[in-house]
Amino acid sequence: MTKDQKVVAIQEIKDLLQDAKVVYVADLEGLNAGKASDFRRQAFKQNIKVKVVKNTLLQKAMEQIDGVDFSEMFETFKGNSALMIAETANAPAKLIKDFRKKEEKPALKSAFVQETFYVGDNNLDALVNIKSREEMIGEIIGLLQSPIQRVVSALQNKSETSEAKAEEAAPAAEETPAADAPEAAAEGETPAAE
């Protein structure tokens, strides 16, 4: 690879990493062409970008990224490396785990997710269980809506109870002619007294 080709390759990697919040580096070594192609196809369907990269070029590109120090990941850059970029925090981990139900590879080398570094394949289960931003927002909204729904339900029940009491009170008011009966009896008694 010429120096110009290396510069272009580093720039391509930098472009992928520039605004990435979810970065995985996996080992695809041992997958034949068909299996590697199948892995890429599944990644594409899940909106995960996969790029096989040279370790030295990946490290140089990461060193040039502002705002994030990727140096914790560098020790894992040995052998075959595939860079995986995604929007959803746990999507690459789930893809790797699902793919490994049939194969030994890919293996997780390292990851940068939610501003935390994960080094080693032993972190795969932890990464699978990370909730995505959308899942966390959904849970927060659910928790916030729960008290509001209780208040609205209580207010609806209270207004229905008030209406029911008002309806019960209305028939009682119509039964007041029985109260007029003593007056009629009193009037009837007056002539008899004369």
Order of alpha helices (4+ residues) and beta strands (2+ residues): alpha-beta-alpha-beta-alpha-beta-alpha-beta-beta-alpha-alpha-alpha
